[in-house]
Amino acid sequence: MGDPLFWHRLQFAFTIIFHYLFPQLTMGLALLIVWLKWRGLKTGEPKYDDAARFWIRVFGINFAVGVVTGIPMEFQFGTNWARFSQFAGGVIGQTLGMEGLFAFFLESSCLGLLIWGEKKLGPRRHFYAALALWFGSWLSGYFITATNAFMQHPVGYTVGSNGALQLANFWAFVLNPWALAQYLHVMSAAVVTAAFVMAAVGAYWALKGLHGEQARINLRTGVVAGLVFSVLVAFPTGDQQGKQVAKYQPVALAAMEGRFESGPFAEINLIGQPNVSERKLDNPIRIPGVLSFIAYGSFSKDVKGLNDFPRDQWPTAIVLLYYAFHIMVGLGTLFIALMGLSTLMLWKGRLFTTRSLLWILMLAFPFPYIATTTGWMTAELGRQPWIIYGLMRTAEGSSATVHGGTAAFTLIGFTGLYFVLGLLFVFLVGREIAHGPAPLHNQEVAHD
């Protein structure tokens, strides 16, 4: 079946891309649910609690599918990447273990309280449960991000007598500067995804003339949160992430921009096609100096090109990396424009009656998923050919005894299983949207 490494990488890429469709929505929704619960607690108006209750149900469906798709991904560290796990498990096992032991159990326990405990808890304690859910989901996100950050920029480790990595400084590892920048960027992007989904549901109800008050809450919350966090994705979080790449992975930065020659006043490429064989970018449209500023804070700074690095250190999929990065940046710019326009129309009182804009908001919800997927592709493709940057190459990390045929066969199985899971997820969420928000009826609610 050809190169086993290819199948190992393809299988892991497929499972993690599919899996991350779900955690990004739960992490983003967790914050927006807190906002809705706080508004309900402050104003005493049931409509905010009704809105929060609807999104808690969507959160629960999303969370369940995320757990199911996350378990096989964890097992693949042992089945497909055994040599990597043996080499780095003494370090990354710390954060992976804490994610499961602390963050996941906190998140799942509080989700149960939110779904089934509202009548018993009362408004204030139910709000505290929402806060704990947000804390648990974002803590889980940090532990996973810190694990990935170690693979991007390894710190806090030592090499043991057996040649494997061991944890030398827990706080240096957990507070990795790469992790801090990456985490804020990832969480901001997750809120953008949730905001677009919330706005899309509100726009759908508004276009159909359903649940008018709830449609307005979803639209207001979605477009304002979408604008704020779309800006935060770009600056300062995206800016800081870019400076981390420039500092620690300059070869990846060059590949992301299709830059082969070094020099000052480095251009950012709006359009262009990387021609790796001839070491140039075809048909570029460029803005001089912007890449130098993004990378080093000065328009005149020198930015190295790929020609300054040995060929065996270049990312292994430069063309795909280049396009993934530019799709991410391009979509992020469009998100700011769309949510900025929507917020302006909201301020003018015309958002709910401008059907063309409502159609755009309703149809735009897949694009944050595309942006986050291409963002993670940028991070992971940029790190290649290293599985742990500077310490272990990807080719050295796979399981030597699992051949390509086995990996391809299980990939086919995952594809079929995840297709069914995807259909089930769409059906369940679609049913919730069709039912709409439901008030808390006919039972006494505990008072604080």
DRENBA-203958 format. One record per residue (C-alpha): x, y, z. Coordinates in pm, whole numbers, plus 50000, padded with zeros to 5 digits. Example, Ala and Ser with C-alpha at 12.3 -4.5 7.8 and 13.67 -1.06 7.14 Angstrom:
<nodes>
512304955050780;513674989450714;
</nodes>
This chain:
<nodes>
500005000050000;502835023949932;504455044450205;503035035350552;503935069950681;501585085550426;498645064750553;499475071450917;499525108750852;496365108150638;494435088350898;495435111151184;494735142150975;491265129450887;490305119951242;491605151951402;490055175051140;486685158051180;486975157851560;487865194751589;484635204851415;482935198351750;485205211552030;485555245351863;481795250451879;481505238752241;484365261052356;482875291052181;479305283952291;480425279952653;481305317052670;478155328352488;475975307052718;477565324353018;476705357752859;473065347552804;472735333753157;474255365553301;471825387053103;468935366253231;470155368953588;470715406453565;467515416053384;465215389353523;463795384453174;463065347553091;463855352152722;467615350852791;467285318852990;465175304152709;467935312852462;470615298152688;468555266452736;468365261252359;472115265152315;472845242552612;470965214852430;472995221252114;476135221752328;475205187652471;474775171552128;478005187052006;479865176252320;478705140152288;479855136851927;483135154152015;483825128352286;483055099252052;485345112551779;488095122352024;488615087752171;489995071451850;492325101051806;493845094952151;494355057952074;496205066651755;499115079551960;499755043252050;498565025351738;499945048251465;502585068951645;504155044951894;507735057051856;506615092951908;504645082952219;507615063852357;509935093152294;507695121752416;505105105252639;506965114652957;506265151252876;503035154052678;501375127552890;501195153553168;498865177352986;496885149952812;496295133553148;495275165953316;492895173653030;491075140853088;491245140153466;490405176253551;489015196053261;486925169353089;485235157153407;484525192653519;483025200953181;480885169453159;479645172353520;478625208653479;476945200953147;474745175853329;473815202153587;472965227153312;470775203053117;468905185953401;469445207453708;467935241253627;464755235853830;466715223554131;469545248554121;467685280854065;468875310253853;472015320154040;473455285354092;472545276153734;474595306253624;477515293853836;477215259953666;477475277753330;480585295753454;482125262653559;481275247353220;483045276253049;486055272553278;486215234853221;485935236852843;488545264352818;490855246453062;490555215552844;491435236852544;494525250152720;495895215952807;495485204152448;497025236352314;499985233152553;500555197852424;500615210052065;502765239852160;505435216452296;505555199651955;505935233951793;508405248552043;509705222752294;510645237052636;510895224152993;512275189952903;515415169552944;516645138052770;516735107452995;519325079853002;517105058652775;517045086052510;513395095552578;512185129952683;511425136853048;509735166453212;512355188953375;510365220653447;506585217053471;505845254453471;508145261553177;506305234252987;502795245353081;503515282553039;505305278152709;505215312452535;504075295152218;501155279752411;500005313052554;499885329952213;498375299852039;495735294652308;494345329952288;494245327151909;492475293351916;489915303852178;489105335951993;488565316051675;486285291851863;484075320751976;483955333151615;482655298951509;479995298951781;479005334851702;478525326851333;476455296151418;474315316151663;473805344051411;472935318651140;470205302851354;468835337251440;468855347251074;467055315050976;464295321051231;464015357451125;463695348150757;461075321950840;459195345251072;459685321651369;460535328651735;460915365851671;462265375652012;464715346652020;465825354051664;466715389251771;468695377352075;470675352851864;471375378551595;472415405751839;474665382452038;476085365451731;477035396051527;478485416151817;480495386851953;481465377951595;482865412651533;484745415051864;486375381051838;487045382951462;489115413851541;490815395851831;491715366551604;493605390951382;495025413651653;496535409151899;496305371051904;497085364551536;499805390751542;501465374451842;501185340051686;502855353151371;505735367551572;506195333851747;506475316751408;508965342951288;511095338451601;511085300751638;510125287051292;511395311951033;511475285250762;507755279450815;507065316850782;508925317650451;506915287850322;503605302650439;504255333250224;505925314949933;509045335450001;512255321549849;514565351849854;515625370350169;515655407850216;514255438350397;510815453850340;509415418850296;506135418050108;502945400850208;501395382749914;497685388149856;497605365349552;500155342349395;500925306349309;504035290449465;506335274749206;508595252949421;510535237249134;511635271549009;511765286749359;509495316249292;505945328649334;504015331949009;501635361048938;502015377749280;500115407849407;502145421549697;502135448549963;505755458050048;506985458350407;503905442850568;505465408550628;508475424850794;506145444251022;504005414151109;507045392651183;509335417351360;507395449651421;509395470051167;508735475350797;512475475150717;513405442550893;515045414950691;512925383350652;514675351650543;513525332150241;513525294750187;516795296449993;518565305150319;517625271550473;518805236250388;516375218550156;515775190550408;514425216050660;511755229850428;508135220850509;507185190050311;503995204250156;504805240450074;502005245549821;499315232150054;500775252150345;500775284250139;497145280650034;495965269750381;497535300750535;496085324450277;492605309250298;492705313750676;493835350050654;491455358350369;488435344050547;489405361350870;489435394750688;486005387750538;484645378550883;485605412851017;483945429650719;480725409250742;480315412551116;481265449251103;478545455750845;476035435051044;476845453851366;476405487051185;473015475951054;472105464051404;473025498151547;470855514851282;467955491451361;467865476551011;469505442551060;466285423551127;464585436750813;467495434850565;466755400950412;469815400050187;472115403950487;470125378150684;470615353450398;474345359950402;474535354850779;472525322750755;474735308250480;478065320150626;478265296250922;480445269550749;483245294050676;484635297251030;484975259251029;486965262050707;489105289850856;489925270451173;490695239050973;493085257550746;494545274851051;495425241551212;496715229150878;498995259350867;500355251651214;500865214651150;502185216750794;504505245250895;506105223151162;507015196050914;509275177250860;509365176551242;506845159551469;508605177051760;510345207351620;514105202551611;514005170351817;512195143151621;511255140651256;507795128851159;509245099250971;510835087251296;507625088751501;505265064151333;504635028551443;507155006551265;505064974751288;501794989051149;501974986750771;500215008650518;497464983850436;496284982650797;496295020550826;494385024150497;491814997950601;491105014750935;490925048550761;488125034750540;486365022850855;486705056851022;485375073950710;482225052950709;481665056051084;482215093551089;479895098050792;477105081550992;477985102251301;477915133651091;474445125650958;473205118151310;474645151051437;473035171251158;469695154151222;469765160551598;470835196951571;468375202851286;465595188951504;466535212851786;466505242451547;463095231451415;461715228751769;463215262051870;463725274952223;461395261452490;460505279652813;460725262353150;457135251753210;454865241253490;457345233053764;458615253054051;462105266354015;464335267754321;465145302454449;468505312554589;
</nodes>
